[in-house]
Amino acid sequence: MELSPGIPSVRQLQAIIREQRLIELKLLVGEVLKGQLVWQDNLFLNLRSEGQSYMVSRLAIAYIQLL
């Protein structure tokens, strides 16, 4: 499955990546990660936080919020 740039959520995440905005990402298990979104594909997002890089499954995300 390809990532469709016509989908609003994909476009919004691409803008966050391009503008290097900081985000808060809450996982379904309750954990909260804060950092910079580096890339996305159809299965995962890559978040850089405090010198660490996290690959987060899209299925594990409760919400994404701009900081």
N, C-alpha and C positions, 0 to 999 in steps of 0.2 A: 504494500500500500504506500502510495506517494503522499507527501505532505502537500496539501492544496493551498496555494497562496490566496485563493479566493475566499477562504473561510475567515470570518472576522477574528476569531481567537488566534489564528495563525498570524494574521496581519498585525494584531496588537502585540503579540509576543515578539515578532520580528522588529517592530518599532522599539520595544523595550531593549532588545539586544543592540540595535543600531545606536540608540541614544545612551547606552551603557547605564541605564537606570538601576537603582537598588530596589530589590523586591523582598517581600516576606512571603515565604512559601510554607503553607501549613499542610502537613501530611494527614491522612485519614487516621493514623495511629496517635495523633495529637502532637507530634514533634513539630517544632517550628524552625525553619532555616531562613536566615537572612543573608543576602548577598547579591551578586550580579549574575544575571542570566547570560551564558556564553553562547550556547547554541541549542537548537531543538531539532528533533526528527520526529517521525510518526510514533515512536514508542517512548522516547526519553527526552528529558530536559537536562542540560548540564548547568549546574550552579557553582559559582566560585564564591567561597566564603572563608574569610580569615586564612588565606593561603592554601585552603583545601579545595579540591574539586569533587563535586558530588554528581553522579548520574542518578536522576530521580525518574522513576517510572511515571508516566502520565496517569496511570490507573491508581497511583498512590496519593495523588494530590487532591486535597479538599478545596483549597483556594490559593490564589496568587494575588497579592496586594502590593501596590507601589508604596515605597517609603518616601 
